[in-house]
Amino acid sequence: MTVGLIPGSFDPFHNGHLEVVERASRIFDEIVVAAIRNPQKSEPLFDLDQRREMIGESCAHLSNVRIVSIATLLVNVARDVNATSIVKGLRAVSDFESELQMAQMNRSLSGVETLFLPSSSHTSFIASRLLREVARYGGDVSSFVPEPVRRRLDEKFPRVTP
């Protein structure tokens, strides 16, 4: 059985993330989406439980996807879920530079290969950081996020209509 592990902070989970999960779900027998608390990033907008819930609701149409949250090395999680590959989406060349180093480190530590999936042009510009900023200032992000995420963003940052 092939298992693809898709790690990320997913704060919030957006349509670019969903695209990677959907595409990977057609390649692997099982997909494990791992929401992580990235200490290199600022204070999260949503806690890990909230992110897991949003991802689960957003991926409910995919029968071979399960969601976990992690607070350890990715290679430990890869071992625990019997991942045959780590799957990472790439939006731009700049993503590749940092992701390549992580892929090489992960392979050195565990032997697990990383598969890179380039994003589609209609999702390549979406970034969680930008979505948080737009939502915080009342902008409409509904076309960039799955419905369960949009609802939670609207609860957190109610939009003012003119």
Legacy VTK file of the C-alpha trace (Angstrom):
# vtk DataFile Version 3.0
C-alpha trace
ASCII
DATASET POLYDATA
POINTS 162 float
0.000 0.000 0.000
1.335 3.441 -0.899
0.954 6.236 1.649
1.601 9.889 0.855
2.264 12.219 3.775
1.371 15.875 3.185
2.736 18.102 5.968
2.077 21.788 6.495
0.969 24.408 8.932
-2.296 24.879 6.965
-3.135 28.078 8.863
-5.554 28.355 7.186
-6.060 25.438 4.786
-6.770 26.878 1.320
-7.658 25.800 -2.199
-3.997 25.362 -3.147
-3.596 22.873 -0.288
-6.831 21.151 -1.288
-5.609 20.844 -4.876
-2.440 19.047 -3.719
-4.433 16.690 -1.478
-6.922 15.882 -4.253
-4.194 15.219 -6.819
-2.140 13.130 -4.404
-5.235 11.124 -3.436
-5.342 9.841 -7.032
-1.675 8.788 -6.902
-1.505 7.090 -3.481
-3.673 4.462 -1.809
-3.838 6.624 1.307
-3.048 10.250 2.060
-2.166 11.456 5.547
-2.422 15.228 5.939
-0.311 16.325 8.901
-1.015 19.733 10.410
2.062 21.008 12.210
2.820 23.816 14.597
5.731 25.533 12.895
7.811 27.328 15.550
9.448 29.418 12.805
6.120 31.048 11.989
4.184 33.630 13.990
1.423 32.820 16.451
-1.136 30.635 14.647
-4.547 31.963 13.699
-6.158 28.566 14.379
-4.989 25.951 16.882
-4.081 22.452 15.711
-7.466 20.955 16.610
-9.291 23.660 14.643
-7.005 23.151 11.655
-7.481 19.373 11.753
-11.242 19.848 11.846
-11.253 22.296 8.908
-8.998 20.052 6.828
-11.160 17.035 7.603
-14.334 18.854 6.577
-12.668 20.235 3.439
-11.452 16.760 2.409
-14.604 14.836 3.409
-15.260 13.989 -0.256
-11.982 12.023 -0.413
-12.324 8.536 1.068
-8.603 7.798 1.278
-7.537 10.867 3.305
-6.959 11.038 7.044
-5.832 13.992 9.119
-3.310 14.074 11.976
-1.531 16.804 13.880
2.120 16.563 14.798
4.612 18.065 17.184
7.702 16.043 16.280
10.095 15.553 13.396
8.333 14.862 10.127
10.430 11.745 9.541
9.091 10.299 12.813
5.544 10.822 11.573
6.461 9.347 8.186
7.676 6.213 9.985
4.606 6.080 12.251
2.128 6.267 9.337
4.254 4.027 7.058
4.568 6.801 4.481
6.103 5.727 1.204
6.588 9.388 0.207
6.313 12.903 1.544
4.252 15.085 -0.813
4.858 18.824 -1.128
3.144 21.357 -3.348
5.285 23.941 -5.092
3.952 27.358 -6.075
7.131 28.996 -7.339
10.852 28.459 -7.831
11.445 30.083 -4.434
9.453 27.251 -2.790
11.703 24.694 -4.471
14.881 26.120 -2.947
13.818 25.553 0.669
11.794 22.402 -0.027
14.746 20.732 -1.762
16.910 21.119 1.349
14.162 19.677 3.550
13.635 16.782 1.116
17.335 15.974 1.144
17.484 16.127 4.945
14.393 13.944 5.308
15.794 11.375 2.870
19.118 11.350 4.746
17.375 10.850 8.083
14.808 8.280 7.017
15.192 7.173 3.406
11.714 8.565 2.604
11.549 10.312 -0.749
9.717 13.582 -1.377
7.398 14.032 -4.347
6.883 17.610 -5.547
3.592 18.571 -7.185
3.552 21.924 -8.981
0.417 23.901 -8.267
-1.986 24.974 -10.981
-1.774 28.556 -12.176
-5.177 29.316 -10.633
-3.903 28.452 -7.113
-0.187 29.263 -7.325
-0.538 32.737 -5.817
-2.589 31.664 -2.774
-0.683 31.779 0.509
-2.038 31.330 4.031
-0.144 34.422 5.148
-1.915 36.567 2.542
-5.312 35.046 3.343
-4.901 35.833 7.043
-4.101 39.437 6.207
-6.973 39.888 3.749
-9.477 38.271 6.138
-8.196 40.279 9.125
-8.940 43.518 7.254
-12.402 42.458 6.119
-11.599 41.244 2.623
-13.469 38.425 0.935
-11.355 35.254 0.701
-14.234 32.925 -0.170
-12.889 32.117 -3.645
-9.544 31.011 -2.197
-10.609 28.667 0.616
-12.956 25.697 1.029
-16.347 26.510 2.555
-15.558 25.124 6.063
-12.531 27.422 6.252
-14.478 30.422 4.962
-17.068 29.973 7.709
-14.405 29.943 10.417
-12.601 32.937 8.977
-15.908 34.844 8.873
-16.518 33.934 12.535
-13.066 35.150 13.489
-13.116 38.262 11.282
-16.709 39.352 10.526
-16.856 41.245 7.255
-18.385 44.705 7.243
-20.659 45.256 4.285
-20.881 48.811 2.926
LINES 1 163
162 0 1 2 3 4 5 6 7 8 9 10 11 12 13 14 15 16 17 18 19 20 21 22 23 24 25 26 27 28 29 30 31 32 33 34 35 36 37 38 39 40 41 42 43 44 45 46 47 48 49 50 51 52 53 54 55 56 57 58 59 60 61 62 63 64 65 66 67 68 69 70 71 72 73 74 75 76 77 78 79 80 81 82 83 84 85 86 87 88 89 90 91 92 93 94 95 96 97 98 99 100 101 102 103 104 105 106 107 108 109 110 111 112 113 114 115 116 117 118 119 120 121 122 123 124 125 126 127 128 129 130 131 132 133 134 135 136 137 138 139 140 141 142 143 144 145 146 147 148 149 150 151 152 153 154 155 156 157 158 159 160 161
